[in-house]
């Protein structure tokens, strides 16, 4: 633990980010609704084109890099950081049939997902110290719905950007550094509405999907805000329904 330096305040303009997320989410949905899309004629030619016809499910395992950032609601300053590296966790998601804009490789879909996390290491916010097991922990789950703009980079490789929200449930404790170096232990147990964004890359071959998802969800639970950052390497069974 520790050096003499305190945590660096991190500004998180919640109202602005909430507004921007909401506007961009509505923009994606409106764009998707108004833009001409096409359904494939004849048999699909590539693994990704098959997703334009069917609901798609992915079930497998995700190796997660998790960060739980707890910040003061009023000052927007980070007061606790909990981390977890390469945590294996079951992964489940569903995607609506992909729809393309005109005859381009750009399109959109809805992704619905469920996942969880279990963290047992904490570090002083924004110091050079690595996270260690100091007796604090957090566990929970989250579900999300993300309208997602996609681009098929090849026959089997897709990238996308999604904006939306869902629900987050978190239970645990943390050492709060506020004001530094004062340390207070807090406990939390809540389920709240969240909003956020994610970036995806997916490679599909046969019934195998290998993907990298990175994103975050924010829940506001006064006097603190809880931000979950999730970077996941996913290996999943890919099934068209």
C-alpha positions as CSV (number, residue, x, y, z in Angstrom):
1,X,0.0,0.0,0.0
2,X,0.8,3.6,-0.4
3,X,3.3,6.3,-1.2
4,X,2.8,9.8,0.0
5,X,0.8,10.9,-3.1
6,X,-2.9,11.0,-3.0
7,X,-5.2,9.8,-5.7
8,X,-5.6,12.0,-8.8
9,X,-9.1,13.4,-9.1
10,X,-10.8,12.0,-12.2
11,X,-13.6,14.1,-13.5
12,X,-16.7,12.1,-14.7
13,X,-19.3,14.5,-16.0
14,X,-22.2,12.1,-15.4
15,X,-25.0,14.3,-16.7
16,X,-23.2,15.0,-19.9
17,X,-22.1,11.4,-20.4
18,X,-25.7,10.2,-19.7
19,X,-27.1,12.7,-22.2
20,X,-24.5,11.9,-24.9
21,X,-25.1,8.1,-24.4
22,X,-28.9,8.6,-24.7
23,X,-28.6,10.8,-27.8
24,X,-26.3,8.4,-29.5
25,X,-28.4,5.4,-28.6
26,X,-31.5,7.1,-30.1
27,X,-29.5,8.2,-33.1
28,X,-28.4,4.5,-33.8
29,X,-32.0,3.3,-33.5
30,X,-33.4,6.1,-35.7
31,X,-30.6,5.6,-38.3
32,X,-31.3,1.9,-38.3
33,X,-35.0,2.4,-38.7
34,X,-34.8,5.0,-41.5
35,X,-31.9,3.6,-43.4
36,X,-32.7,1.2,-46.3
37,X,-31.7,-2.4,-45.3
38,X,-31.7,-5.5,-47.4
39,X,-32.5,-9.1,-46.8
40,X,-30.3,-11.6,-48.6
41,X,-31.7,-13.1,-51.8
42,X,-30.9,-16.8,-52.2
43,X,-28.5,-18.7,-50.0
44,X,-26.1,-16.7,-47.7
45,X,-22.5,-16.8,-49.0
46,X,-20.5,-16.1,-45.8
47,X,-20.8,-17.0,-42.1
48,X,-21.7,-13.5,-41.2
49,X,-24.3,-13.2,-43.9
50,X,-26.1,-16.1,-42.3
51,X,-26.7,-13.8,-39.3
52,X,-29.0,-11.6,-41.5
53,X,-31.6,-14.4,-41.4
54,X,-31.6,-15.7,-37.9
55,X,-31.5,-14.8,-34.2
56,X,-28.0,-15.7,-33.0
57,X,-27.0,-17.1,-29.6
58,X,-23.5,-17.3,-28.1
59,X,-22.8,-19.5,-25.1
60,X,-19.3,-20.1,-23.7
61,X,-16.6,-18.8,-21.4
62,X,-15.2,-15.3,-21.1
63,X,-11.7,-14.5,-19.6
64,X,-12.3,-11.2,-18.0
65,X,-10.2,-8.2,-17.0
66,X,-12.5,-6.4,-14.6
67,X,-12.1,-2.9,-13.0
68,X,-14.6,-1.6,-10.4
69,X,-14.1,2.2,-10.1
70,X,-15.9,3.8,-7.2
71,X,-16.2,7.5,-7.3
72,X,-17.7,10.2,-5.1
73,X,-21.1,11.3,-6.5
74,X,-20.6,15.0,-5.7
75,X,-16.9,15.5,-6.5
76,X,-16.7,12.8,-9.2
77,X,-13.3,11.8,-7.7
78,X,-12.2,8.2,-7.7
79,X,-12.0,6.9,-4.1
80,X,-11.5,3.2,-4.6
81,X,-10.3,0.8,-7.3
82,X,-10.9,-3.0,-7.3
83,X,-9.4,-5.2,-10.0
84,X,-9.5,-8.7,-11.3
85,X,-7.3,-10.3,-14.0
86,X,-8.3,-13.1,-16.4
87,X,-11.3,-14.2,-14.4
88,X,-13.1,-17.1,-16.2
89,X,-16.8,-16.6,-16.2
90,X,-19.8,-18.0,-18.2
91,X,-20.8,-15.9,-21.1
92,X,-24.3,-15.7,-22.7
93,X,-25.5,-13.3,-25.4
94,X,-28.2,-13.0,-28.1
95,X,-28.1,-11.0,-31.3
96,X,-31.0,-10.0,-33.5
97,X,-30.7,-10.7,-37.2
98,X,-28.1,-8.4,-38.7
99,X,-29.5,-5.7,-41.1
100,X,-27.2,-3.9,-43.6
101,X,-27.3,-0.4,-44.8
102,X,-28.0,-0.5,-48.5
103,X,-25.6,-3.0,-50.0
104,X,-22.7,-2.0,-47.9
105,X,-20.9,-4.0,-45.2
106,X,-22.2,-1.6,-42.5
107,X,-25.2,-2.6,-40.6
108,X,-26.9,-2.8,-37.2
109,X,-28.2,-5.3,-34.7
110,X,-29.4,-5.5,-31.1
111,X,-27.2,-7.4,-28.7
112,X,-28.5,-8.7,-25.4
113,X,-26.1,-10.1,-22.9
114,X,-25.7,-11.5,-19.4
115,X,-22.4,-11.9,-17.5
116,X,-20.9,-11.5,-14.0
117,X,-17.7,-10.9,-12.1
118,X,-15.9,-11.7,-8.8
119,X,-13.1,-9.4,-7.7
120,X,-10.8,-9.8,-4.6
121,X,-8.0,-7.3,-5.1
122,X,-7.8,-3.5,-4.5
123,X,-5.2,-0.8,-5.1
124,X,-4.9,2.8,-4.0
125,X,-6.5,4.9,-6.7
126,X,-4.0,5.9,-9.4
127,X,-0.8,5.0,-7.6
128,X,2.0,2.8,-8.9
129,X,1.1,0.0,-6.5
130,X,-0.4,-3.2,-8.0
131,X,-3.7,-4.4,-6.7
132,X,-3.4,-6.9,-3.9
133,X,-5.7,-9.0,-1.7
134,X,-6.3,-6.7,1.3
135,X,-9.5,-8.4,2.4
136,X,-11.9,-6.4,0.2
137,X,-14.0,-8.0,-2.5
138,X,-16.9,-7.4,-4.9
139,X,-19.1,-9.7,-6.9
140,X,-22.1,-9.3,-9.1
141,X,-23.8,-9.6,-12.4
142,X,-25.1,-7.4,-15.2
143,X,-27.5,-7.6,-18.1
144,X,-27.5,-5.2,-21.0
145,X,-29.2,-4.3,-24.3
146,X,-27.1,-2.5,-26.8
147,X,-28.1,-1.3,-30.3
148,X,-24.9,-1.8,-32.2
149,X,-23.5,-0.5,-35.4
150,X,-21.4,-3.2,-37.2
151,X,-18.9,-3.5,-40.0
152,X,-18.1,-6.8,-41.7
153,X,-14.3,-6.5,-42.3
154,X,-14.2,-9.9,-44.0
155,X,-16.4,-13.0,-44.5
156,X,-15.9,-14.1,-40.9
157,X,-14.7,-11.0,-39.0
158,X,-16.9,-8.3,-37.6
159,X,-16.4,-5.2,-35.5
160,X,-19.0,-3.1,-33.8
161,X,-19.8,-0.3,-31.4
162,X,-22.8,-0.4,-29.1
163,X,-24.5,2.1,-26.8
164,X,-27.3,1.3,-24.4
165,X,-28.0,0.2,-20.8
166,X,-29.3,-2.5,-18.5
167,X,-29.2,-3.5,-14.9
168,X,-26.2,-4.1,-12.6
169,X,-26.2,-5.9,-9.3
170,X,-23.1,-5.5,-7.0
171,X,-22.3,-6.7,-3.5
172,X,-19.1,-6.2,-1.6
173,X,-16.9,-3.9,0.4
174,X,-14.0,-1.5,-0.3
175,X,-11.5,0.7,1.4
176,X,-12.4,4.3,0.6
177,X,-9.5,6.8,0.4
178,X,-11.3,10.2,0.9
179,X,-9.8,12.5,1.9
180,X,-6.4,10.8,1.3
181,X,-4.8,9.2,3.4
182,X,-7.9,8.7,5.5
183,X,-9.2,5.1,5.0
184,X,-12.8,4.1,5.6
185,X,-14.3,0.6,4.9
186,X,-17.8,0.7,3.2
187,X,-20.2,-2.1,2.3
188,X,-22.6,-2.0,-0.6
189,X,-25.4,-4.2,-1.9
190,X,-27.6,-2.9,-4.7
191,X,-29.3,-3.5,-8.1
192,X,-29.5,-0.4,-10.3
193,X,-30.2,0.7,-13.8
194,X,-27.0,1.3,-15.8
195,X,-25.9,2.9,-19.0
196,X,-22.7,2.5,-21.0
197,X,-21.0,1.5,-24.2
198,X,-19.0,-1.4,-25.6
199,X,-16.7,-2.3,-28.5
200,X,-16.7,-5.8,-30.1
201,X,-14.6,-7.8,-32.5
202,X,-15.8,-11.3,-33.4
203,X,-14.5,-14.1,-35.6
204,X,-17.0,-16.7,-36.7
205,X,-16.0,-20.1,-38.1
206,X,-18.6,-22.9,-38.2
207,X,-20.2,-23.0,-34.7
208,X,-17.2,-21.3,-33.0
209,X,-17.1,-17.7,-32.1
210,X,-14.0,-16.1,-30.8
211,X,-14.4,-12.5,-29.7
212,X,-13.0,-9.6,-27.8
213,X,-15.5,-7.3,-26.1
214,X,-14.5,-4.2,-24.2
215,X,-16.8,-1.7,-22.5
216,X,-18.2,-0.3,-19.3
217,X,-21.4,0.3,-17.4
218,X,-22.2,3.0,-14.8
219,X,-24.6,2.7,-11.9
220,X,-25.3,5.7,-9.7
221,X,-25.9,4.8,-6.0
222,X,-25.4,7.9,-3.8
223,X,-23.1,8.8,-2.3
224,X,-21.0,6.8,-4.8
225,X,-21.0,6.0,-8.5
226,X,-19.9,2.5,-9.6
227,X,-18.3,2.0,-13.0
228,X,-17.6,-1.5,-14.2
229,X,-14.9,-1.8,-16.9
230,X,-15.0,-5.2,-18.6
231,X,-12.5,-6.5,-21.2
232,X,-13.3,-10.1,-22.2
233,X,-11.7,-12.7,-24.4
234,X,-14.7,-14.9,-25.4
235,X,-14.7,-18.4,-26.7
236,X,-18.3,-19.4,-27.4
237,X,-20.6,-21.9,-29.2
238,X,-22.3,-20.0,-32.0
239,X,-25.8,-21.0,-32.9
240,X,-28.4,-19.6,-35.3
241,X,-31.9,-20.0,-34.1
